[in-house]
Amino acid sequence: MSRLLQTGLNAGKDPLIKVIDGEGVYFVLADGRRLIDGSNTGGPLGHKHPVMVEAMKKAASNPVINEGWFWAEREAAAEELIDIAFGEEKSWVGAVRFFLSGSEANDLALTFCQALTGRTELATRERAYHGMAGLARQMTVQPHWHGGLAIQGGGSKPVPSQVPVRILPAPDNAKYGGVSDNRPLVERMAGTQETLSSVAATIIDYTQGGIYYDSEYQDYVADAARRAGSLWIADEVVTGLGRSGRWFAFQGGKTRPDIVTLGKCLAGGSAPAGAVVMSKDVVDLMKGKSWQTYSTFRAHPSAVAAIRAYLSVMADGEIIRRVKTLETRMQRRLVEIARKHPSVARVDGFGLHWTIELHGPDWRKWYADTAEAPIASRVAARAIEAGAVIGTSGEQTSLFLAPSFIISDDELETLMAALDHGLGLADAEFERGAA
């Protein structure tokens, strides 16, 4: 029996797979099988990308230097992040601070906003996920990720609330399936500015819970936050640096954030890393002030080397354009597959991040408090038979696809075929329940 405490991206008692290696878009399992890695938001360039491997080899010869001492490579990474990722619109960007993860970046961006505004309350949207550390966990609305204990015989013991959290209505979109609220956005979001009037920060993400933002929603919430005196944080931990088919998901709208948080793709999957990027307006508010937060291993030389290597691979934009092309292909194939399977309730996504939601219980009542694998995890297990690993983010009825940016057309088709195969199990259970 393993003495490693583990939480999986597919709920249930036992892990679906045991990975011993990876190469390109494939996992290599203990039993020798090679499976498409179809749900890895932390591996934008797949496994063992040569540029990333070479950068990490060189980084091993760097000094051990903590966040408290100047390191020229760290400053270079900040400049390259602004110059390359923000490109032609970098004029509004003021400064970067690196962190250990997207969760830490979100947590400390939120506490920073509390200090800067003098307010305590925070706001997010329904079904949000912002991480599992400090206030990031507090802003995670999905009930099964409450940071406490899920009792496998039923029930849960969540972490106590730290601050008041205001929850805004979520966007209501789908590429396939039902939209539950057809009212105009202004009507659905009535009272938003008043809700945010005592809020230090309004943090919005673009994919969590299978809820994908559109530009109209972003601009409405951003404008309301500004009028209310609440700082707007764009949580781009999942979507930033290419996943959305552009450098950042927020670029689909007209508004620009006060703060952008990054993680996942930032170091190309070769090292843990996060970042907080502040606008010039926010940096101006910091004049005469010092942000009193410190950690030994933030922007460690290995992380800095990985960040710079990833940016060098992505700099010409060719890979991001490829992601945008694959977005069209994925949408077409996913809608085709959904129409074949009565168990599918909704499909939505963009770039290389997509969610397939099945008919089933309300997500608000899912606490992962059972040893039995839910329907989404059972579908993922069946998809393995057809050659791909699919994640569920621990949810009961949702599957998510997030392959690496280097996936080929043929490999993407293998992933689609595996999903198609897995959904056969969901159809059988759905039809039994409807009988």
C-alpha positions in Angstrom: 0.0 0.0 0.0 1.3 3.4 -0.9 2.1 5.8 1.9 1.8 8.8 -0.5 -1.3 10.9 0.2 -2.9 11.6 -3.2 -5.7 13.5 -4.7 -6.6 12.7 -8.3 -8.1 14.6 -11.1 -10.6 11.7 -11.5 -12.6 11.0 -8.4 -12.8 7.6 -6.8 -10.8 5.3 -4.6 -8.1 4.1 -7.0 -5.9 5.9 -9.5 -6.8 5.3 -13.1 -3.2 5.1 -14.3 0.4 4.8 -13.0 2.7 7.0 -15.1 6.4 6.2 -15.2 7.5 8.4 -18.2 6.3 10.8 -20.9 7.4 11.8 -24.3 5.7 14.4 -26.6 2.0 14.2 -26.2 2.1 10.7 -24.6 2.2 9.3 -21.1 4.1 6.0 -20.6 2.5 3.7 -18.1 3.9 1.1 -15.7 2.4 -1.6 -17.9 4.1 -0.3 -21.0 1.1 1.4 -22.6 1.5 4.8 -24.3 -1.6 7.0 -24.0 -2.4 10.4 -25.3 -2.1 12.9 -22.4 -5.4 14.7 -23.1 -6.0 16.8 -20.1 -2.7 18.5 -19.0 -3.0 22.2 -18.5 0.5 22.2 -17.0 2.2 20.7 -20.0 1.7 23.1 -23.0 4.7 21.7 -24.9 4.1 18.1 -23.9 6.8 16.0 -22.3 10.6 16.4 -22.8 10.5 19.3 -25.3 14.1 19.7 -26.4 14.3 23.4 -25.7 12.9 22.9 -22.2 15.2 20.0 -21.4 18.3 21.9 -22.5 17.3 24.9 -20.4 16.8 22.8 -17.3 20.2 21.1 -17.8 22.0 24.5 -17.9 20.0 25.7 -14.9 21.4 23.0 -12.8 24.7 24.9 -12.8 23.2 28.1 -11.5 23.7 29.4 -7.9 21.1 28.8 -5.2 19.7 32.3 -4.8 16.5 33.2 -3.0 14.0 35.9 -3.7 15.6 38.3 -1.4 18.8 38.8 -3.5 19.0 40.3 -6.9 19.4 37.8 -9.8 19.9 39.2 -13.2 18.2 36.3 -14.9 15.1 36.9 -12.9 14.9 40.5 -14.1 15.5 39.4 -17.7 12.6 36.9 -17.3 10.3 39.7 -16.2 11.3 41.9 -19.1 10.8 39.1 -21.6 7.4 38.1 -20.2 6.2 41.7 -20.7 7.8 42.2 -24.1 6.9 38.9 -25.6 3.6 37.9 -24.1 2.0 41.3 -24.0 3.7 42.4 -27.2 2.1 45.4 -28.9 -0.1 46.2 -25.9 2.6 46.1 -23.3 2.3 49.9 -22.8 -0.2 49.4 -20.0 1.8 46.8 -18.1 3.8 48.1 -15.1 5.6 45.2 -13.3 5.9 41.5 -12.7 6.5 39.5 -9.5 7.1 35.7 -9.7 5.6 33.1 -7.4 5.7 29.4 -6.8 2.3 28.6 -8.4 -0.9 30.0 -9.8 -2.6 29.3 -6.5 0.0 31.4 -4.6 -0.1 34.1 -7.2 -3.9 34.3 -6.8 -3.8 34.2 -3.0 -1.2 37.0 -2.7 -2.8 39.1 -5.4 -6.0 39.1 -3.4 -4.3 40.0 -0.1 -2.4 42.7 -2.0 -5.7 44.2 -3.1 -7.1 44.1 0.4 -4.1 46.0 1.6 -4.2 48.5 -1.2 -7.9 49.3 -1.0 -8.5 48.8 2.8 -11.4 46.5 2.0 -11.8 42.9 3.1 -14.6 41.4 1.0 -13.8 39.7 -2.3 -15.8 38.7 -5.3 -15.7 35.9 -7.9 -18.4 34.1 -10.0 -20.4 31.0 -9.7 -18.6 27.7 -10.2 -15.2 29.4 -10.0 -11.9 27.7 -9.1 -8.9 29.8 -8.3 -6.6 27.4 -6.5 -6.1 25.7 -3.1 -3.9 28.1 -1.1 -5.1 30.8 1.3 -7.6 33.2 -0.3 -7.3 31.4 -3.6 -9.1 28.5 -1.9 -11.6 30.8 -0.3 -12.5 32.0 -3.8 -13.0 28.5 -5.2 -16.7 28.0 -5.4 -16.8 24.4 -6.6 -17.9 22.6 -3.4 -15.7 19.5 -3.8 -12.5 21.7 -3.7 -13.2 23.2 -0.3 -9.7 22.4 1.0 -10.9 20.3 3.9 -11.9 16.7 4.2 -14.3 14.6 2.1 -15.6 11.6 4.0 -15.9 8.6 1.7 -18.9 7.3 3.6 -20.7 10.6 3.0 -20.3 14.2 4.2 -17.5 16.7 4.3 -15.6 18.9 6.7 -14.6 22.1 4.7 -12.1 24.7 5.8 -13.8 27.5 7.6 -14.4 30.7 5.7 -11.8 33.5 6.1 -13.5 36.5 4.5 -16.9 37.4 3.0 -17.1 36.4 -0.6 -19.6 37.9 -3.1 -20.6 35.5 -5.9 -21.7 36.9 -9.2 -23.8 35.1 -11.8 -21.7 33.1 -14.2 -21.7 33.5 -18.0 -24.3 31.2 -19.7 -22.9 29.9 -22.9 -22.5 26.7 -24.9 -21.2 25.6 -28.2 -23.7 22.6 -27.9 -26.5 22.0 -25.5 -28.8 24.0 -23.3 -28.4 27.6 -22.1 -30.4 28.0 -18.9 -30.9 31.7 -18.8 -31.8 33.6 -22.0 -32.2 37.0 -20.5 -30.0 39.9 -21.7 -26.7 40.2 -19.9 -27.6 43.5 -18.3 -30.7 42.0 -16.8 -29.0 38.9 -15.6 -26.2 40.9 -14.0 -28.4 43.6 -12.5 -27.0 44.9 -9.2 -23.4 43.9 -10.0 -21.9 47.3 -9.2 -23.7 47.5 -5.9 -22.5 44.0 -5.0 -18.9 45.1 -5.7 -19.2 48.4 -3.8 -17.4 47.0 -0.7 -15.2 44.5 -2.5 -11.4 44.8 -2.6 -10.9 42.6 -5.7 -13.0 41.0 -8.3 -11.3 37.9 -9.7 -12.5 36.2 -12.8 -11.3 33.1 -14.7 -12.3 31.8 -18.1 -12.7 28.0 -17.9 -13.5 26.7 -14.5 -16.4 24.4 -13.9 -16.8 24.3 -17.7 -18.0 27.9 -17.7 -16.2 29.9 -20.4 -16.3 33.7 -20.5 -17.2 35.8 -23.5 -16.1 39.3 -24.2 -19.4 40.9 -23.3 -19.4 39.3 -19.9 -15.8 40.3 -19.2 -16.3 43.9 -20.2 -19.5 44.2 -18.1 -17.9 42.8 -14.9 -14.7 44.8 -15.5 -16.5 48.1 -15.9 -18.7 47.4 -12.9 -15.7 46.6 -10.8 -13.9 49.8 -11.8 -17.0 51.9 -11.0 -17.3 50.2 -7.6 -13.6 50.8 -6.8 -12.8 47.1 -6.8 -9.6 46.0 -8.5 -10.1 43.5 -11.4 -7.9 40.4 -11.4 -7.9 38.4 -14.6 -7.0 34.8 -13.4 -5.1 33.5 -16.5 -3.5 30.6 -14.6 -5.1 28.1 -17.0 -5.7 30.2 -20.1 -2.7 32.6 -20.2 0.3 32.2 -22.5 -1.4 30.3 -25.3 -4.1 27.9 -24.1 -7.0 30.1 -25.2 -5.7 30.5 -28.8 -4.3 33.9 -28.0 -1.7 35.1 -25.5 -4.4 35.8 -22.9 -8.1 35.1 -22.8 -8.9 38.7 -21.7 -7.7 39.9 -25.1 -11.0 38.8 -26.5 -12.6 41.8 -24.8 -12.0 45.5 -24.8 -11.2 45.9 -21.1 -7.7 45.3 -19.6 -7.1 44.1 -16.0 -5.6 45.8 -13.1 -3.8 42.6 -12.3 -3.1 39.4 -14.3 -2.2 36.1 -12.5 -0.3 33.4 -14.3 0.8 29.8 -13.6 0.5 26.4 -15.5 2.0 27.3 -18.9 4.4 29.9 -17.5 7.4 27.6 -17.1 6.5 25.3 -19.9 5.7 22.5 -17.5 9.4 22.1 -16.6 9.3 23.9 -13.2 6.6 25.2 -10.8 6.0 28.9 -11.4 3.4 31.6 -11.1 3.3 35.4 -11.6 1.4 38.5 -10.7 1.5 41.1 -13.5 0.4 44.6 -12.5 -0.8 47.4 -14.6 1.1 50.7 -14.6 -1.9 52.3 -12.8 -1.6 49.8 -9.9 2.2 50.2 -9.8 1.7 54.0 -9.5 -0.5 53.4 -6.4 2.5 51.5 -4.9 4.8 54.5 -5.0 6.4 55.0 -1.7 5.3 51.5 -0.6 6.9 48.0 -0.4 4.9 44.8 -1.0 5.9 42.9 2.2 5.8 39.3 1.0 8.7 36.9 0.6 9.6 33.3 -0.1 12.9 31.5 -0.4 12.2 29.6 -3.7 10.1 32.1 -5.7 11.7 32.7 -9.1 14.3 30.1 -8.3 17.0 29.9 -11.0 15.5 26.7 -12.4 12.1 28.3 -12.7 13.5 31.4 -14.3 15.4 29.3 -16.9 12.2 27.4 -17.7 10.2 30.6 -18.0 12.7 32.2 -20.4 12.9 28.9 -22.4 9.1 28.7 -22.8 8.8 32.3 -23.9 11.6 31.7 -26.5 9.6 28.8 -28.0 6.4 30.8 -28.1 7.8 34.1 -29.2 7.1 34.0 -32.9 3.4 33.2 -32.3 3.4 30.2 -34.6 2.3 27.8 -31.9 -0.5 30.0 -30.7 -1.8 30.3 -34.3 -1.8 26.5 -34.4 -3.8 26.4 -31.2 -6.4 28.7 -32.8 -6.6 26.4 -35.8 -7.1 23.4 -33.6 -9.8 25.2 -31.8 -12.0 25.1 -34.9 -11.2 21.4 -35.4 -12.0 20.5 -31.8 -15.3 22.4 -31.7 -16.5 20.7 -34.9 -15.5 17.2 -33.7 -16.9 17.7 -30.2 -20.2 18.9 -31.4 -20.4 15.9 -33.8 -19.6 13.5 -30.9 -22.1 15.2 -28.6 -24.9 14.8 -31.1 -24.2 11.0 -31.2 -24.4 10.6 -27.4 -27.7 11.4 -25.5 -25.7 11.4 -22.3 -24.1 14.8 -23.2 -25.8 17.8 -21.9 -23.4 20.6 -23.0 -20.1 21.3 -24.7 -18.2 24.5 -24.4 -14.6 25.8 -24.7 -12.0 27.6 -26.7 -8.5 27.2 -27.8 -7.3 23.9 -26.4 -9.5 23.8 -23.3 -12.9 22.1 -23.7 -15.5 20.7 -21.3 -18.1 18.0 -22.0 -20.8 18.0 -19.4 -23.0 15.0 -18.9 -26.6 14.9 -17.8 -26.7 14.2 -14.0 -26.9 15.7 -10.5 -26.4 19.4 -9.9 -22.8 20.3 -9.4 -23.7 22.3 -6.2 -24.4 19.0 -4.4 -21.1 17.2 -5.3 -18.6 17.0 -2.5 -16.6 14.0 -3.8 -17.7 12.2 -0.6 -17.8 8.7 -1.9 -15.2 6.0 -2.7 -17.2 5.1 -5.8 -16.0 6.7 -9.0 -18.7 9.0 -10.4 -19.9 8.8 -14.0 -17.3 11.2 -15.4 -14.5 9.2 -13.9 -15.9 6.0 -15.3 -16.1 7.5 -18.8 -12.5 8.6 -18.4 -11.5 5.0 -17.4 -13.2 3.6 -20.5 -11.5 6.2 -22.7 -8.2 4.7 -21.7 -9.2 1.5 -23.6 -9.1 3.6 -26.8 -5.7 5.3 -26.1 -6.2 8.5 -24.2 -6.2 9.9 -20.7 -9.0 12.4 -20.0 -9.5 14.4 -16.8 -12.5 15.5 -14.9 -11.1 18.1 -12.5 -12.7 15.9 -9.8 -16.2 16.7 -11.0 -19.1 14.3 -11.0 -20.5 14.9 -14.5 -17.8 16.9 -16.4 -14.9 15.8 -18.5 -12.3 18.3 -19.7 -9.9 18.1 -22.7 -6.7 20.2 -22.6 -4.0 18.5 -24.8 -0.6 20.0 -25.3 -0.1 22.6 -28.0 2.1 20.3 -30.1 -0.6 17.7 -30.7 -0.8 16.6 -34.3 -4.1 16.2 -36.3 -3.9 12.4 -36.1 -3.2 12.5 -32.3 -6.1 14.8 -31.8 -8.3 12.4 -33.7 -7.2 9.6 -31.4 -8.2 11.8 -28.4 -11.6 12.4 -30.0 -12.1 8.7 -30.7 -11.2 7.9 -27.1 -13.8 10.3 -25.8 -16.4 8.9 -28.2 -15.6 5.4 -26.9 -15.9 6.4 -23.3 -19.2 8.2 -23.8 -20.7 4.9 -24.8 -20.7 3.9 -21.1 -22.4 7.2 -20.1 -25.1 6.6 -22.8 -25.9 3.2 -21.4 -26.3 4.5 -17.9 -28.3 7.5 -19.0 -30.7 5.3 -21.0 -31.2 3.0 -18.1 -32.0 6.0 -15.9 -34.5 7.3 -18.4 -36.3 4.0 -18.8 
